[in-house]
Every structure is written in structure tokens, then in C-alpha cells.
Amino acid sequence: MKVLVLTGPESSGKSWLAAEIQNEFGGLVVGEYVRHFIEVEQRDTCYADIPAIARGQLAWEDAARAASPELLILDTHLLSNILWSQTLFGDCPDWLHGELLKRQYDLHLLLDPQDVPWVDDGQRCQPQLTQRQDFHRRCQRWLQQHRQAWQPIAGDWDARRERTVATLKRWLASTQK
């Protein structure tokens, strides 16, 4: 099983690109649990919700891993939970870091917020490009500090799709046995 993670700021195309990847390469997509949480709870999140949101994300990921798809596509992972918790509440439960680091992720696609519009979907809260660029930098810093395999994805929607398809063709070909 190869595990691919889409990461980066909101409104940078992670969910759209996950669907595009699945259409092109197959695999199983795991969505963003916090969206489900907000829909069910019908309210904004608070710091006390972070553990439940993180556990929900991990449960979805673990269920998908148990299915052993050839390609597992994660629309997000705990890095987003960590960074959002720090952004919104100035803190993050310590155990999230350990949980994230003990899991194997084979490749991260880091989506740049530049060149695509921010879309208000009722759950997003960073309309300013500078806010999303800061989140992007923090994602990149974490990936580099923890020596994670990653590739940048930028440009308009067509360029993002083309770059992703080309990157994944090379990556999947290089990891075939």
C-alpha cells in the first residue's frame, strides 16, 4: 500500500485533487473528518473538540488502511489538525505530534494557495492570501523538519492537475516492485 497525503492551506484544492487522483489512478480517498464533525455538530469548533476531531481523522485513516488499498489518498492528516489547533486556539494537544510521527506516509503533495481563488464554503476562515501562505509555510517547515517526502503543487487548476498526474506517474512507477 502506498500512502499519499494532500496537505496545505484551505481552499488550495486538496479535496478536488484527491478526487482527480482517484479518477486517474484508482485508490481509496479518506476525507477531512473535521468537515463531518462540523456538519454533525452544527457549530464552530473549540479547543475542547480537537481530540475528538483528531481521533475521528485517525479512525477514518485506520479503517482505510485496514482495507489495504493499493493507493491510499488522504485529503488531509493530523498535520492540519495540529496547525489549525495552533492557529485558532494557540495550543495543540501534545499527543497529536506523536501520533502523526508514528505513521508511515510515503508522499505528501503540498498545495500552494497562490493562483487559485479562496472559496467561502461556510467552514473556511482564512480569506486573506497572506494567512493561507503562512499556513503553507508552516506545512512546508514541518515536512522539511521531519524529513518527509513531499512535492510542491502550484499554479492554476489545470497546472495543479497536470503537475500532480506527472508526479504520481513517476512516483508510482519508481515504487513498483
N, C-alpha and C positions, 0 to 999 in steps of 0.2 A: 504494500500500500504506500502510495506517495501522498504526502500531506502538503497541500498548497494553502497559504493564508493570504487573503487580501487585507491590507491594512492601510491606514491613513485617515485623514480627517473626514468629517461628514460631507456628504454631497460631492464626493470625488468619484463616484461611480462603482463602489465596491459591489453592491447588490446586482446592479446591471451587468457588471463584468463577470460576476460569478455565474450568472445565467448564460452569458455568451460563452464562457469557458465550457460549461456543461453541454451546451448545444454543439460545440466544436469537438470536444474531447470525451464526452461522457462524464461519468463520475457522480458523486453524491455531494450535494451542496448542503451545508449547515448554515442556517441564517443567524441573524443577530437577536439573541434572546431578549435583550432589553426592549426591543420594539414590541415583542409579545407581552412582556411584563407591563409596559405602559398601556397597551390596549386592554389587558385584563383588569388592571387596577384603576384605569381611567383617571390618572392623576400624574403629576410630575414626580420624579423620583427624589428621594432624600438619602442622606448618607447611610441611614439605617438599612436601606434597601440594597446597598452594594453587595453584601454577602449573598443574599438570595439571588440577585442578578448573576453574580459570578458562578454560583453553584448551578443555576439554570443553564448558563452557557456551557459549563463543563459537562453537565448531564447530556445536553444535546450532542456535544462533541464526542463524548464517550459512547453514546448509543450509535453514532455514525461509525466510529472506529470499530465497534463490535461487529458491525455489518461487513467489515473488511472490503470496502470497495477498492478497486484498483487505483482510483484517484479520489481523494477526499478534498473537497474545496470548502474552505472555511471563509465565510463572508466577513468574519472578524474572529478575534480570540481575546484572551484575557488582557492583552496589552491595551486594547481600547478601554476595557473596564478600569484598568489601573489609571490610565491617563485622564479619562473622564472624571473619575473619582477625585483625582488631584486637582483637576481644572475647576470642577463645580463646587467641591467641598473642602479643598485644601489639604486633604488627607486620603489615605487608602489603607484598607486592612492589610497588614503585613503578609498574611498567608497567601495573598494573590500572587505575589512575586515568586514564591517558591513553587506554587502550582504551575505557573507559566513556564518556569525554567526546567521543570522535571519532565515536560512533554517534548516529544520529537516533532519538529516542524521542518520539512525538507526545503521549502522555498517560500519566501514572502514576496509578494508584489506590493510595493509601496506606492500608493497613488498620490500624485501631486494635485493640490487643489487649483493650481493655475490653469487657465484656458477652458474651464468648464464652469457653468453658472451654478450658483448656490440656489437650491430649490427649497422653499419652505413647505414642509410636509406636516407641520403641526408638532413634530417631535424635535426638530433640529433647532439649535440655538446659537450658531456661530455664523451670522450672515456676513461678517466682515472677512474679506480675504486674508487680512493680516492675522486674524485669530486662527483660521484654518492653516495658514502657513506655519504658525508657531506649533500647532499640533503635529503637522507633518515633520517639522524639525525634531520634535521630541520623539516621534516614532523612529525616525532615522537614527537618532542618537542611541536609542535603546537597542536597535538592531545591530548597530556597529559595536556598541559596548559589549554585547553578549554574543558577538561573532556569529550572528545568524545569517544564513544565505538569503540574499534579497536582491531584487532588481527594481529600478525605478520605472514607473509608468507615468507618462505625462502626455500633454497635447490635447487636441480636441477629441471628441468621442471616437471618430474613425481612427485617429492615430493611436489612441489607447488600445483599441481592439486589435489593430494591426501589430503593434508592438507586443501585446500580450500573446497573440497567436504565435508569432515568430519566436518569442522567448520560450513558450511552453513546448513548441515543436522541438527546439534544440534541447531543452531540459529533459523532456520525456525520452527523446532518442538517446541521450547520454546516460540515462539511468536504466535503460532496458538491459536485461541480462541475456 
